[in-house]
Amino acid sequence: MNTAQEIPSFKGIEQIYTGCLAQGAYYIENNGEVAIIDPLREVQPYIDRAVKDNAKIKYIFETHFHADFVSGHVTLSKKTGAPIVYGPTANPSFDAIIAEDGQEFKVGDLTIVALHTPGHTMESTTYLLKDKNGKDIAIFSGDTLFLGDVGRPDLAQKAASMTQEELAGMLYDSLRTKIMPLADDVIVYPAHGAGSACGKNMMKETVDTLGNQKKMNYALRANMTKEEFVKEVTDGLAPPPLYFPLNVKMNKEGYDDIEEVIERGTLELSPDAFETAANETGAVVLDVRHQNDFVKAHIPRSIFIGLDGGFAPWVGALIGDTEQPILLVTDPGREEEAVTRLSRVGFDKTIGYLKGGIESWIKSGKEVDSIKSISAEQFKKDLESKEIPVFDVRKEGEYASSHIAKAHLTPLDFLNDHLTEFPSDKDFYVHCAGGYRSVIAASILKSRGIHNLIDVADGFAGIKKAGIPVTAEVCPSTLK
């Protein structure tokens, strides 16, 4: 069982963790000076915190060009005057300090050392924090080292003109020459945790000691050869989400300030204006309410991705193109939240939202659609009385762990690759783990003209509880 041990605290370091992105940003303050590492797109909270601490933001450190989210470095630098720091070989389009390997930066009495650790990407850099006495305290490892895993080596290969195996070999060297020689009591602060697409098998914890990682993390085995490392790190890598290279481009070249994005995206539109905008711009109508509300009533051909699930990564994976115009259907009062969270993954083209929500659409007399959804108990009765195809939209690992024996695996991430597998002449069931992803899948299928589907509202959890026969469970750690 991968678990982190009790971590010693160090005053002045704050991890700012965003669960939807499984992302950790860091605020480090000492003697009136502040360093920010891998900030989120919305930067005002960092500025407000520095003002509260009567401190000045001195440096903005980036561990690499992020692929899974748009960092706030450009806006934060513009607002504070603090320089952006990247590691060796970085080539941003804006002014930045390109640190040399081993270069030191003072933050109050603390020292931050840039350790060039290529492998995840060529510019990937780990920042080592030393106290006023020169003792190593912590590393901010970006996507070089996660808890229980390391960064995937396939994201930068096109830009680097290298194979993923060559990058994995570089990552092996980086870990063993720059990180593993550090003391066991050094604290590891990674850029991501469980749920991120930047690794394969991360622990649920978000901070650990390096000593514990040397024991728990497969990639840090002391007797591991480079060949073994390359094989294990590259085994089973799913294709990266489509939006990843687009986020890298924004992080390298810059972007609009989030205030501008929010102002554009929170334009109120009446039902008539909303419908006109959708028809004239080709915008995706994105419904971000709870899945239960979407099932009952939604705008025809709209796509559901709820704010209360893994919202931003699913938008990135399924809509893909960050230039795609988006119109929002939200619960009243959550419009700005939706626009903000879209912008975190580079979707800056939100052009407005439906004023008054779905209720105003219904009151206007416009067409409304719904999804047939049943409980797991009803699903059990249906399975016992007739033969109806079942489609499981969970991830491959979840399916391999346990599934309904005759269910077809059609992972939501790659649903478009499976469209021809869904029958057009008879009903079929769709389920996921708990009901969120199956409604996303149902909305996509209906937008493609496939309407003969039935959603299992309780998902696989309800299926097991109802006593529907499933395959014997396999521990995920034994799956390949």
C-alpha positions as CSV (number, residue, x, y, z in Angstrom):
1,M,0.0,0.0,0.0
2,N,1.5,3.3,-1.0
3,T,1.2,5.8,1.8
4,A,3.2,8.8,2.9
5,Q,4.8,9.1,6.3
6,E,4.4,12.0,8.7
7,I,6.1,15.0,7.2
8,P,8.1,17.5,9.1
9,S,6.9,21.1,8.7
10,F,8.9,24.0,7.5
11,K,7.6,27.5,8.2
12,G,7.1,29.6,5.2
13,I,6.1,27.0,2.6
14,E,2.5,26.7,1.6
15,Q,1.2,24.2,-0.9
16,I,-1.9,25.5,-2.7
17,Y,-3.5,22.4,-4.1
18,T,-6.3,22.4,-6.7
19,G,-8.1,19.1,-6.7
20,C,-9.8,19.4,-10.1
21,L,-6.4,19.7,-11.8
22,A,-4.6,17.5,-9.2
23,Q,-2.1,20.4,-9.2
24,G,0.1,21.9,-6.6
25,A,1.4,25.5,-6.7
26,Y,3.7,26.8,-4.0
27,Y,4.0,30.1,-2.0
28,I,7.3,30.5,-0.1
29,E,7.8,33.5,2.1
30,N,10.8,34.6,4.2
31,N,11.8,37.9,5.6
32,G,9.4,39.9,3.4
33,E,10.3,38.2,0.2
34,V,8.2,35.7,-1.7
35,A,8.8,33.0,-4.4
36,I,5.8,31.5,-6.3
37,I,6.3,28.1,-8.0
38,D,4.0,27.0,-10.8
39,P,1.1,29.4,-10.1
40,L,-2.4,28.9,-11.2
41,R,-3.9,31.1,-14.0
42,E,-5.8,33.3,-11.5
43,V,-3.0,35.1,-9.7
44,Q,-4.8,37.7,-7.4
45,P,-4.8,35.3,-4.4
46,Y,-1.0,35.2,-4.5
47,I,-0.8,39.0,-4.7
48,D,-3.3,39.4,-1.8
49,R,-1.4,36.9,0.3
50,A,1.9,38.8,-0.2
51,V,0.2,42.1,0.8
52,K,-1.2,40.4,3.9
53,D,2.3,39.1,4.8
54,N,3.7,42.6,4.1
55,A,6.0,40.9,1.6
56,K,7.0,41.4,-2.0
57,I,6.9,38.7,-4.7
58,K,10.5,38.4,-5.8
59,Y,10.6,35.4,-8.2
60,I,8.1,33.3,-10.2
61,F,9.6,29.9,-10.8
62,E,8.3,27.5,-13.4
63,T,9.4,23.9,-13.3
64,H,8.7,23.4,-17.0
65,F,6.3,24.3,-19.8
66,H,3.1,22.7,-18.4
67,A,0.9,20.7,-20.7
68,D,-2.1,20.0,-18.6
69,F,-2.9,23.6,-17.4
70,V,-2.1,27.2,-18.2
71,S,0.1,28.7,-15.5
72,G,-0.3,32.2,-14.2
73,H,3.4,33.2,-14.6
74,V,2.8,35.8,-17.4
75,T,0.0,37.7,-15.7
76,L,1.7,37.5,-12.2
77,S,4.9,38.9,-13.6
78,K,3.1,41.7,-15.4
79,K,1.2,42.6,-12.2
80,T,4.1,42.4,-9.8
81,G,7.2,43.0,-11.8
82,A,8.7,39.8,-10.5
83,P,10.9,38.0,-13.1
84,I,9.9,34.5,-14.4
85,V,12.5,31.8,-13.9
86,Y,12.9,28.7,-16.1
87,G,15.5,26.1,-16.2
88,P,18.2,25.5,-18.8
89,T,17.2,25.2,-22.5
90,A,13.8,26.9,-22.0
91,N,12.9,29.3,-24.8
92,P,9.8,31.3,-24.0
93,S,8.6,34.1,-26.1
94,F,8.5,36.5,-23.2
95,D,11.3,37.9,-21.0
96,A,12.5,35.4,-18.4
97,I,15.6,34.4,-16.5
98,I,16.9,31.1,-18.0
99,A,18.7,29.7,-15.0
100,E,21.9,27.7,-15.3
101,D,22.2,24.3,-13.7
102,G,23.1,25.0,-10.1
103,Q,22.2,28.7,-10.2
104,E,21.1,30.1,-6.8
105,F,18.3,32.6,-6.0
106,K,17.9,34.3,-2.6
107,V,14.5,34.6,-1.0
108,G,15.0,36.3,2.3
109,D,17.4,34.1,4.2
110,L,16.5,31.1,2.1
111,T,18.3,29.9,-1.1
112,I,16.6,28.2,-4.0
113,V,18.9,26.2,-6.3
114,A,17.9,25.3,-9.9
115,L,18.7,21.7,-10.6
116,H,18.3,20.8,-14.3
117,T,16.4,17.5,-14.4
118,P,15.5,16.8,-18.0
119,G,13.4,13.8,-19.0
120,H,9.8,14.7,-18.6
121,T,10.6,17.7,-20.8
122,M,14.0,19.1,-21.9
123,E,13.8,22.2,-19.7
124,S,12.3,20.4,-16.7
125,T,14.0,21.8,-13.5
126,T,13.7,20.8,-9.9
127,Y,14.1,23.6,-7.3
128,L,16.0,22.8,-4.2
129,L,15.2,24.9,-1.1
130,K,18.0,25.5,1.5
131,D,17.6,27.2,4.9
132,K,19.8,30.1,6.1
133,N,22.4,27.6,7.3
134,G,22.6,25.9,3.9
135,K,20.8,22.8,4.9
136,D,18.7,21.1,2.2
137,I,15.0,21.4,3.2
138,A,12.8,20.6,0.2
139,I,12.6,20.0,-3.5
140,F,9.9,21.3,-5.7
141,S,10.1,18.6,-8.3
142,G,7.5,19.7,-10.9
143,D,6.7,16.7,-13.1
144,T,10.2,15.1,-12.7
145,L,9.3,13.3,-9.5
146,F,5.8,12.5,-8.3
147,L,4.8,10.6,-5.2
148,G,4.8,7.0,-6.3
149,D,5.6,7.8,-9.9
150,V,7.6,10.0,-12.3
151,G,6.6,12.3,-15.1
152,R,5.7,10.6,-18.4
153,P,8.5,11.0,-21.0
154,D,6.4,11.2,-24.1
155,L,5.0,14.7,-24.0
156,A,8.0,16.6,-25.3
157,Q,9.3,14.1,-27.8
158,K,8.0,16.0,-30.9
159,A,9.6,19.3,-29.8
160,A,12.8,17.6,-28.7
161,S,13.0,15.4,-31.8
162,M,13.7,12.5,-29.4
163,T,11.9,9.2,-28.7
164,Q,10.1,8.7,-25.5
165,E,12.7,6.0,-24.7
166,E,15.6,8.5,-25.1
167,L,13.8,11.0,-22.8
168,A,13.1,8.3,-20.3
169,G,16.8,7.5,-20.2
170,M,17.5,11.2,-19.5
171,L,14.9,11.1,-16.7
172,Y,16.7,8.1,-15.2
173,D,20.0,10.0,-15.2
174,S,18.3,13.2,-13.7
175,L,16.8,11.3,-10.8
176,R,20.0,9.4,-10.0
177,T,22.4,12.3,-10.3
178,K,20.4,15.2,-9.0
179,I,17.6,14.0,-6.7
180,M,18.4,10.5,-5.2
181,P,21.8,11.7,-3.7
182,L,19.8,14.2,-1.5
183,A,19.2,13.4,2.1
184,D,16.2,11.2,3.1
185,D,14.7,14.0,5.2
186,V,14.3,16.3,2.3
187,I,10.6,17.1,1.6
188,V,9.2,16.4,-1.8
189,Y,6.7,18.8,-3.2
190,P,5.5,17.6,-6.6
191,A,3.5,19.6,-9.2
192,H,0.7,16.9,-9.4
193,G,-1.0,14.2,-7.5
194,A,-3.4,11.3,-8.2
195,G,-5.7,12.0,-11.0
196,S,-3.3,13.9,-13.2
197,A,-2.7,12.7,-16.8
198,C,1.0,13.6,-16.4
199,G,1.8,10.3,-14.7
200,K,0.4,6.8,-14.4
201,N,0.1,5.7,-10.8
202,M,0.5,8.5,-8.3
203,M,-0.2,8.3,-4.6
204,K,-3.2,10.2,-3.2
205,E,-0.9,12.1,-0.8
206,T,0.5,15.4,-2.0
207,V,3.7,15.7,0.1
208,D,6.3,13.2,1.3
209,T,9.9,12.8,2.3
210,L,12.5,11.7,-0.2
211,G,13.5,8.8,2.0
212,N,10.0,7.4,1.9
213,Q,9.8,7.8,-1.8
214,K,13.1,5.9,-2.1
215,K,11.3,3.0,-0.4
216,M,7.8,3.4,-2.1
217,N,8.4,4.7,-5.6
218,Y,9.2,2.0,-8.1
219,A,11.2,4.5,-10.2
220,L,13.7,5.2,-7.4
221,R,14.8,1.6,-6.8
222,A,18.5,1.7,-5.9
223,N,19.3,-1.4,-8.0
224,M,17.3,-0.4,-11.1
225,T,19.1,-0.4,-14.4
226,K,18.4,2.2,-17.0
227,E,17.0,-0.4,-19.3
228,E,14.5,-1.5,-16.6
229,F,13.6,2.1,-15.8
230,V,12.9,2.9,-19.5
231,K,10.7,-0.2,-19.9
232,E,8.7,0.4,-16.7
233,V,8.2,4.2,-17.3
234,T,7.1,3.8,-20.9
235,D,4.9,0.8,-20.4
236,G,1.2,1.4,-20.6
237,L,1.2,5.1,-21.5
238,A,-2.2,6.2,-22.8
239,P,-2.2,8.8,-25.5
240,P,-1.9,12.3,-24.0
241,P,-5.1,14.4,-24.1
242,L,-5.5,16.5,-27.3
243,Y,-5.3,19.9,-25.4
244,F,-1.8,19.2,-24.0
245,P,0.3,20.7,-26.9
246,L,-2.1,23.7,-27.0
247,N,-1.5,24.5,-23.3
248,V,2.3,24.1,-23.8
249,K,2.0,26.7,-26.6
250,M,0.2,29.2,-24.4
251,N,2.6,28.7,-21.5
252,K,5.6,29.3,-23.9
253,E,4.1,32.2,-25.9
254,G,1.7,34.0,-23.4
255,Y,-2.0,34.5,-23.2
256,D,-4.7,37.1,-22.2
257,D,-5.1,38.1,-18.6
258,I,-7.8,36.1,-16.9
259,E,-9.8,39.2,-16.1
260,E,-10.3,39.8,-19.8
261,V,-11.3,36.1,-20.3
262,I,-13.9,36.3,-17.5
263,E,-15.3,39.6,-18.8
264,R,-15.8,38.1,-22.3
265,G,-17.1,34.8,-21.0
266,T,-19.7,36.1,-18.5
267,L,-21.8,37.9,-21.1
268,E,-25.5,37.4,-20.2
269,L,-27.6,36.0,-23.1
270,S,-31.3,35.6,-23.4
271,P,-32.6,32.3,-24.8
272,D,-33.1,33.9,-28.2
273,A,-29.6,35.5,-28.2
274,F,-28.1,32.3,-26.8
275,E,-29.6,30.3,-29.7
276,T,-28.5,32.8,-32.3
277,A,-25.0,32.8,-30.9
278,A,-24.8,29.1,-31.0
279,N,-26.0,29.0,-34.6
280,E,-23.8,31.8,-35.9
281,T,-20.5,30.8,-34.1
282,G,-20.7,27.0,-34.1
283,A,-20.1,27.2,-30.3
284,V,-20.3,24.1,-28.2
285,V,-23.1,24.4,-25.7
286,L,-21.5,23.2,-22.5
287,D,-23.9,22.3,-19.6
288,V,-22.0,22.3,-16.3
289,R,-24.8,21.6,-13.9
290,H,-25.1,18.4,-11.9
291,Q,-25.7,15.3,-14.0
292,N,-29.0,14.6,-12.4
293,D,-30.3,18.0,-13.5
294,F,-28.9,17.5,-17.1
295,V,-30.6,14.1,-17.3
296,K,-34.0,15.6,-16.6
297,A,-33.8,18.5,-19.0
298,H,-31.1,20.1,-21.3
299,I,-30.7,21.9,-24.6
300,P,-30.7,19.5,-27.5
301,R,-27.1,18.5,-28.6
302,S,-25.5,20.2,-25.6
303,I,-22.6,18.5,-24.0
304,F,-22.6,17.8,-20.3
305,I,-19.4,18.1,-18.2
306,G,-20.3,19.0,-14.6
307,L,-18.4,21.5,-12.5
308,D,-18.7,19.1,-9.5
309,G,-16.6,16.4,-11.1
310,G,-13.2,16.3,-12.9
311,F,-14.4,19.3,-14.9
312,A,-11.3,20.9,-16.5
313,P,-9.4,17.8,-17.5
314,W,-12.5,16.3,-19.1
315,V,-13.2,19.5,-21.1
316,G,-9.6,19.4,-22.3
317,A,-9.7,15.7,-23.2
318,L,-13.1,15.7,-24.9
319,I,-13.4,19.2,-26.5
320,G,-9.7,19.3,-27.2
321,D,-9.4,22.5,-29.3
322,T,-8.8,25.5,-27.0
323,E,-9.9,27.8,-29.9
324,Q,-13.4,26.3,-29.8
325,P,-16.1,28.9,-28.9
326,I,-18.2,27.8,-25.9
327,L,-21.6,28.8,-24.6
328,L,-22.4,27.9,-21.0
329,V,-25.5,26.6,-19.2
330,T,-24.8,26.8,-15.5
331,D,-26.6,27.0,-12.2
332,P,-27.2,30.7,-11.4
333,G,-24.2,32.2,-9.7
334,R,-21.6,29.7,-11.0
335,E,-21.0,31.4,-14.4
336,E,-17.7,33.0,-13.4
337,E,-16.5,29.8,-11.7
338,A,-17.1,27.9,-15.0
339,V,-15.2,30.5,-17.1
340,T,-12.3,30.6,-14.6
341,R,-12.0,26.8,-14.6
342,L,-12.1,26.6,-18.3
343,S,-9.4,29.2,-18.6
344,R,-7.1,27.1,-16.3
345,V,-6.8,24.6,-19.2
346,G,-6.6,27.2,-21.9
347,F,-10.2,27.4,-23.0
348,D,-10.5,31.2,-23.3
349,K,-13.2,31.4,-26.0
350,T,-16.3,31.3,-23.8
351,I,-18.6,33.8,-25.4
352,G,-21.5,34.0,-22.9
353,Y,-24.0,32.1,-20.7
354,L,-27.7,31.4,-20.7
355,K,-29.3,34.1,-18.5
356,G,-31.6,32.4,-16.0
357,G,-30.3,28.9,-16.7
358,I,-32.2,26.1,-18.1
359,E,-35.4,27.4,-16.5
360,S,-35.4,30.4,-18.8
361,W,-34.9,28.2,-21.8
362,I,-37.9,26.0,-20.8
363,K,-40.1,29.1,-20.1
364,S,-39.2,30.5,-23.5
365,G,-40.9,27.4,-25.1
366,K,-37.8,26.2,-26.9
367,E,-37.1,22.5,-27.5
368,V,-35.8,20.5,-24.5
369,D,-34.2,17.0,-24.5
370,S,-33.7,14.5,-21.7
371,I,-31.9,11.2,-21.0
372,K,-33.5,7.9,-20.0
373,S,-31.8,7.0,-16.7
374,I,-32.5,4.0,-14.4
375,S,-31.3,2.8,-11.1
376,A,-29.0,-0.2,-10.7
377,E,-31.9,-2.1,-9.2
378,Q,-34.0,-1.5,-12.3
379,F,-30.9,-2.4,-14.4
380,K,-30.7,-5.7,-12.7
381,K,-34.3,-6.5,-13.5
382,D,-33.8,-5.6,-17.1
383,L,-30.7,-7.7,-17.4
384,E,-32.6,-10.7,-16.0
385,S,-35.5,-10.3,-18.4
386,K,-33.8,-9.4,-21.7
387,E,-30.5,-9.2,-23.6
388,I,-29.4,-5.6,-24.0
389,P,-25.8,-4.5,-24.8
390,V,-23.9,-2.8,-22.0
391,F,-21.1,-0.2,-22.5
392,D,-18.7,0.6,-19.8
393,V,-17.1,4.0,-20.2
394,R,-14.6,3.8,-17.3
395,K,-10.9,3.7,-17.8
396,E,-9.1,0.5,-19.0
397,G,-7.6,-0.1,-15.6
398,E,-11.0,0.1,-13.8
399,Y,-12.5,-2.2,-16.3
400,A,-9.7,-4.7,-16.0
401,S,-10.1,-4.6,-12.2
402,S,-13.7,-5.8,-12.4
403,H,-16.6,-5.4,-14.8
404,I,-19.9,-6.9,-16.0
405,A,-18.9,-10.0,-17.9
406,K,-20.5,-9.1,-21.2
407,A,-19.9,-5.3,-21.0
408,H,-18.1,-3.6,-23.9
409,L,-15.2,-1.4,-22.8
410,T,-15.6,2.1,-24.5
411,P,-13.5,4.5,-22.3
412,L,-14.8,8.0,-22.2
413,D,-11.4,9.4,-23.0
414,F,-11.6,7.8,-26.5
415,L,-15.3,7.6,-27.0
416,N,-15.1,9.1,-30.5
417,D,-13.0,6.0,-31.5
418,H,-15.9,3.7,-30.6
419,L,-18.9,5.4,-32.1
420,T,-19.5,2.7,-34.7
421,E,-19.7,0.1,-31.9
422,F,-23.0,1.5,-30.5
423,P,-26.1,-0.2,-32.0
424,S,-28.4,2.1,-33.9
425,D,-31.4,-0.3,-34.1
426,K,-31.9,-1.2,-30.4
427,D,-31.5,0.2,-26.9
428,F,-28.2,-0.2,-25.0
429,Y,-27.0,0.7,-21.5
430,V,-24.1,3.0,-20.5
431,H,-22.5,3.1,-17.1
432,C,-19.3,4.4,-15.4
433,A,-18.2,4.2,-11.8
434,G,-20.7,6.5,-10.1
435,G,-22.8,8.3,-12.7
436,Y,-20.8,11.4,-13.8
437,R,-18.9,10.0,-16.8
438,S,-21.8,8.0,-18.2
439,V,-23.9,11.2,-18.5
440,I,-20.9,12.9,-20.3
441,A,-20.8,9.9,-22.6
442,A,-24.6,10.0,-23.1
443,S,-24.5,13.7,-24.0
444,I,-21.8,13.1,-26.6
445,L,-23.6,10.2,-28.1
446,K,-26.9,12.1,-28.3
447,S,-25.1,15.1,-29.9
448,R,-24.0,12.6,-32.6
449,G,-27.5,11.4,-33.2
450,I,-27.4,8.3,-31.1
451,H,-30.5,8.5,-28.8
452,N,-31.3,4.8,-28.0
453,L,-29.3,4.8,-24.8
454,I,-30.1,4.2,-21.2
455,D,-28.0,5.6,-18.4
456,V,-27.3,3.6,-15.3
457,A,-27.4,6.4,-12.7
458,D,-25.6,4.6,-9.9
459,G,-22.7,3.4,-12.0
460,F,-20.5,0.4,-11.1
461,A,-20.8,1.1,-7.4
462,G,-24.6,0.7,-7.6
463,I,-24.2,-2.3,-9.9
464,K,-22.2,-4.2,-7.3
465,K,-24.5,-3.1,-4.5
466,A,-27.5,-4.4,-6.4
467,G,-25.8,-7.8,-6.7
468,I,-25.4,-7.8,-10.5
469,P,-22.7,-10.4,-11.4
470,V,-19.3,-9.0,-12.1
471,T,-15.9,-10.5,-12.8
472,A,-13.6,-11.2,-9.8
473,E,-11.8,-8.1,-8.6
474,V,-8.1,-7.8,-9.5
475,C,-5.8,-5.6,-7.5
476,P,-4.8,-2.6,-9.7
477,S,-1.1,-3.1,-8.7
478,T,-1.0,-6.4,-10.5
479,L,-2.5,-5.0,-13.7
480,K,-0.2,-4.3,-16.7
